[in-house]
Amino acid sequence: MPPAYRRVPAIDKCFAILESLAQSKEPMGISDLSGNLDLNKSTVFNILHTLADLNVLENHPDGKFGFGSRFYTLGEMTGKRSALIQTAHPYLRMINEKTKLSAFLGIRSDLHAILIDKVDSAYGIKVSSEIGLRMPALAGAGIKAMLSQLSDEEIDEVLARAELKRFTPYSITRKGAYKKEILEVRKQGIAYDRQEYIEGMVAFAIPVNANRRDLQTAIWAVGLARQVADSSIPELTELLRGISQDINCRLQ
């Protein structure tokens, strides 16, 4: 027999909220969850905001909540990988093996990209980052690919709250130019970072449709500029576009 213990009702309520969010393909608000679970609104309010402070959930600008970066990071760290990570990981290996570039999978957390999986085996030159890394706001190709999955109005809302920093002489610092870049990603299916975040480094990112309105994700390949000859970019672009289409089909 297990030792006697006192069940903690707050934990029951917390997991009921998480299960309800997991069953929904849309972010949910306090009233939605309170009504669905027959819980007091103040209880739901406190649990949601506590989980958001822990980055387990993310508080969207419209006041609704979806899963946050820590939820996915914890899932990966414990080996209980999400369908997204399970599906994408073989493609990260493929990118790494075929291009010798480091390959990363990330999700959007408001203005940031959060790294949730990687393959960065050493091939003479290794570009490495730790899982759970939070990229600076609007930095790199990955976040461009993620933002391309939003509507024009949502992109405008994000940019209205953002400050475009000059990380290198090549950084895009005008919001109009940055939005134009995002719209081009939506059209072409691939994002480029031409030494915009770190001088001497380039990146190529593809949007991944995780089939959830509240989750924008991307795969990106990173390497030194001297690793990527201009003549190899069309072939690399086609490889990544094909991977994006394949993953998106698998996640439907």
URCOR-V368808 format. One record per residue. N is the residue number from 1. RES is the residue in three letters. SS is DSSP state (@ for helix, = for strand, . for the rest). D_LAST is the distance of its C-alpha to the last C-alpha in Angstrom with 1 decimal. Layout:
((N:RES:SS:D_LAST) (N:RES:SS:D_LAST))
//
This chain:
((1:MET:.:44.4) (2:PRO:.:42.5) (3:PRO:.:44.8) (4:ALA:.:45.2) (5:TYR:.:43.1) (6:ARG:.:42.3) (7:ARG:.:38.7) (8:VAL:.:37.5) (9:PRO:@:36.1) (10:ALA:@:34.6) (11:ILE:@:32.2) (12:ASP:@:31.2) (13:LYS:@:30.4) (14:CYS:@:28.6) (15:PHE:@:26.2) (16:ALA:@:25.8) (17:ILE:@:24.7) (18:LEU:@:22.2) (19:GLU:@:20.8) (20:SER:@:20.6) (21:LEU:@:18.8) (22:ALA:@:16.2) (23:GLN:@:15.6) (24:SER:.:15.3) (25:LYS:.:12.4) (26:GLU:.:15.5) (27:PRO:.:18.5) (28:MET:=:21.5) (29:GLY:.:25.2) (30:ILE:@:28.3) (31:SER:@:29.1) (32:ASP:@:25.7) (33:LEU:@:25.9) (34:SER:@:29.6) (35:GLY:@:29.3) (36:ASN:@:26.4) (37:LEU:@:28.2) (38:ASP:.:31.8) (39:LEU:.:32.7) (40:ASN:.:35.2) (41:LYS:@:33.9) (42:SER:@:36.1) (43:THR:@:34.7) (44:VAL:@:31.0) (45:PHE:@:32.2) (46:ASN:@:33.9) (47:ILE:@:31.1) (48:LEU:@:28.4) (49:HIS:@:30.7) (50:THR:@:31.7) (51:LEU:@:28.2) (52:ALA:@:27.7) (53:ASP:@:30.9) (54:LEU:.:29.6) (55:ASN:.:26.3) (56:VAL:.:24.4) (57:LEU:=:23.3) (58:GLU:=:23.4) (59:ASN:=:25.4) (60:HIS:.:24.0) (61:PRO:.:26.6) (62:ASP:.:26.1) (63:GLY:.:27.2) (64:LYS:.:23.9) (65:PHE:=:22.5) (66:GLY:=:19.3) (67:PHE:=:19.0) (68:GLY:.:21.1) (69:SER:@:21.7) (70:ARG:@:23.9) (71:PHE:@:21.3) (72:TYR:@:19.1) (73:THR:@:22.3) (74:LEU:@:23.8) (75:GLY:@:20.8) (76:GLU:@:21.1) (77:MET:@:24.9) (78:THR:.:25.1) (79:GLY:.:22.9) (80:LYS:.:20.4) (81:ARG:.:17.6) (82:SER:.:14.3) (83:ALA:@:11.1) (84:LEU:@:10.8) (85:ILE:@:14.3) (86:GLN:@:14.1) (87:THR:@:11.4) (88:ALA:@:13.3) (89:HIS:@:16.8) (90:PRO:@:17.4) (91:TYR:@:16.7) (92:LEU:@:19.2) (93:ARG:@:21.6) (94:MET:@:21.2) (95:ILE:@:21.9) (96:ASN:@:24.8) (97:GLU:@:26.2) (98:LYS:@:26.0) (99:THR:@:27.1) (100:LYS:.:29.2) (101:LEU:.:27.6) (102:SER:=:26.4) (103:ALA:=:22.6) (104:PHE:=:21.1) (105:LEU:=:17.9) (106:GLY:=:18.5) (107:ILE:=:17.5) (108:ARG:=:19.4) (109:SER:=:22.2) (110:ASP:.:23.9) (111:LEU:.:25.9) (112:HIS:=:25.1) (113:ALA:=:22.7) (114:ILE:=:22.6) (115:LEU:=:22.3) (116:ILE:=:20.3) (117:ASP:=:20.3) (118:LYS:=:22.4) (119:VAL:=:23.9) (120:ASP:.:27.4) (121:SER:.:29.6) (122:ALA:.:32.9) (123:TYR:.:33.7) (124:GLY:.:37.1) (125:ILE:.:35.5) (126:LYS:.:33.0) (127:VAL:.:31.3) (128:SER:.:30.2) (129:SER:.:29.0) (130:GLU:.:28.6) (131:ILE:.:25.4) (132:GLY:.:25.6) (133:LEU:.:27.4) (134:ARG:=:27.2) (135:MET:.:27.7) (136:PRO:.:30.3) (137:ALA:.:29.3) (138:LEU:.:27.6) (139:ALA:.:28.5) (140:GLY:.:26.9) (141:ALA:@:24.1) (142:GLY:@:21.3) (143:ILE:@:22.0) (144:LYS:@:22.3) (145:ALA:@:18.7) (146:MET:@:17.6) (147:LEU:@:19.9) (148:SER:.:18.7) (149:GLN:.:15.5) (150:LEU:.:18.0) (151:SER:.:20.0) (152:ASP:@:23.5) (153:GLU:@:25.1) (154:GLU:@:23.1) (155:ILE:@:24.1) (156:ASP:@:27.7) (157:GLU:@:27.7) (158:VAL:@:26.7) (159:LEU:@:29.3) (160:ALA:@:31.9) (161:ARG:.:31.9) (162:ALA:.:31.7) (163:GLU:.:34.4) (164:LEU:.:33.8) (165:LYS:.:35.9) (166:ARG:.:37.6) (167:PHE:.:36.7) (168:THR:.:38.2) (169:PRO:.:40.1) (170:TYR:.:36.8) (171:SER:.:34.9) (172:ILE:.:33.8) (173:THR:.:35.7) (174:ARG:.:35.6) (175:LYS:@:32.8) (176:GLY:@:32.9) (177:ALA:@:32.4) (178:TYR:@:29.6) (179:LYS:@:27.7) (180:LYS:@:28.3) (181:GLU:@:26.9) (182:ILE:@:23.6) (183:LEU:@:23.4) (184:GLU:@:24.1) (185:VAL:@:21.2) (186:ARG:@:18.9) (187:LYS:@:20.6) (188:GLN:@:20.9) (189:GLY:.:17.6) (190:ILE:.:19.9) (191:ALA:=:22.3) (192:TYR:=:25.7) (193:ASP:=:28.2) (194:ARG:=:31.6) (195:GLN:.:33.7) (196:GLU:.:32.9) (197:TYR:.:32.3) (198:ILE:.:34.5) (199:GLU:.:37.2) (200:GLY:.:37.0) (201:MET:=:33.2) (202:VAL:=:30.3) (203:ALA:=:26.6) (204:PHE:=:23.6) (205:ALA:=:20.2) (206:ILE:=:16.7) (207:PRO:=:14.3) (208:VAL:=:11.0) (209:ASN:.:8.3) (210:ALA:.:7.8) (211:ASN:.:6.3) (212:ARG:.:9.9) (213:ARG:.:12.8) (214:ASP:.:15.2) (215:LEU:.:13.8) (216:GLN:.:14.4) (217:THR:=:14.3) (218:ALA:=:15.6) (219:ILE:=:17.1) (220:TRP:=:20.7) (221:ALA:=:23.5) (222:VAL:=:27.0) (223:GLY:=:30.4) (224:LEU:=:34.0) (225:ALA:@:34.7) (226:ARG:@:37.0) (227:GLN:@:34.4) (228:VAL:.:32.5) (229:ALA:.:34.7) (230:ASP:@:34.1) (231:SER:@:34.0) (232:SER:@:30.9) (233:ILE:@:28.7) (234:PRO:@:27.4) (235:GLU:@:26.4) (236:LEU:@:24.8) (237:THR:@:22.9) (238:GLU:@:21.6) (239:LEU:@:20.6) (240:LEU:@:18.6) (241:ARG:@:16.9) (242:GLY:@:15.9) (243:ILE:@:14.5) (244:SER:@:12.5) (245:GLN:@:11.0) (246:ASP:@:10.4) (247:ILE:@:8.8) (248:ASN:@:6.4) (249:CYS:@:5.5) (250:ARG:@:5.7) (251:LEU:@:3.8) (252:GLN:.:0.0))
//
